[in-house]
Amino acid sequence: MKFLFTGRSDLPLDRDAHSRFLPWLIAFMVFLAVLALAGMLILKGVAARWDNGVSGTLSIQISPTEDLTNDEIRLGETLKILATTPEIERYEVISDERVKELLKPWLGDIGDMAELPLPQLIDVVLKSGDRLDATAFEDRLSQKVSGVNVDDHQVWLERLVNLIRTVQGVATLVLLFIAFATVGTVVFTTRTGLAVHREAIEVLHLIGAQDTYIAGQFSQRALMLGLKGGVFGLSLGVPTIAGVGYLARRMDGFLLPSMQLQPVHWVGIAILPLLVAIIAMITARTTVMRTLAGML
């Protein structure tokens, strides 16, 4: 392991033209890995926040009519049914001001609500662990109150979570492809270096050098090049993530979810160059040992 911390080398690996491209290839791979990992972490956080905020909730809409008194009666009947439903923990009638805030991102500032007839909204929270058949509950309401619609958030939440998990799976595959590409690139570069320096390696064997000694020089070189390329790729990836997050924050929160990463996520992203460098080092050492065993 002393070769990892010293600059001594009996092989002129620094002058190999083929190894000069390795840091750039690793930088590109780390850049893609940073984006893929950040996307996975952001989607995971979004799914968790939506699951906590929406799971176990219902929305009830009561269509408006021209008779305001009738609307009040229908609302009262609906609230009575909600109060006698054992699966419901609490419910709240959404005020007109709150409705204005919800519609503002799409309709702008609404002056008089009377000019825009809107349904009365009731936000319903179910008891923890209880499930309520939204279709059966809507039929029950419709028997006593006309113009009632029940929106079960769990239906579209499950579809959304499935979509997020699919995207996360694709991002995971991207990370695996990046890892395989890194290994393949290091293997090709290392074998090329062994072929170029074959005569020098034979001389080292003649004077008593072990395979582990030669492998240490190649692995040291791969580690240094991996760190160099990894840090450069990270320096490109982090500003890209920050820029996307800045643009997302400038847009209205109703249109895009929060795309902020937690400190622990940044730590995971920051160690990517080190992980890639270690993979390059291990790959180079393994390649040299296997190649020398069959070559000499």
Secondary structure by P-SEA (a helix, b strand, c coil): ccccccccccccccccccccaaaaaaaaaaaaaaaaaaaaaaaaaaaaaaaaccccbbbbbbbbcccaaaaaaaaaaaaaaaaacccccccccccaaaaaaaaccccccccccccccccbbbbbbcccccccaaaaaaaaaaacccbbbbbcaaaaaaaaaaaaaaaaaaaaaaaaaaaaaaaaaaaaaaaaaaaaaaaaaaaaaaacccaaaaaaaaaaaaaaaaaaaaaaaaaaaaaaaaaaaaaaaaccccccccccccaaaaaaaaaaaaaaaaaaaaaaaaaaaaaaaacc
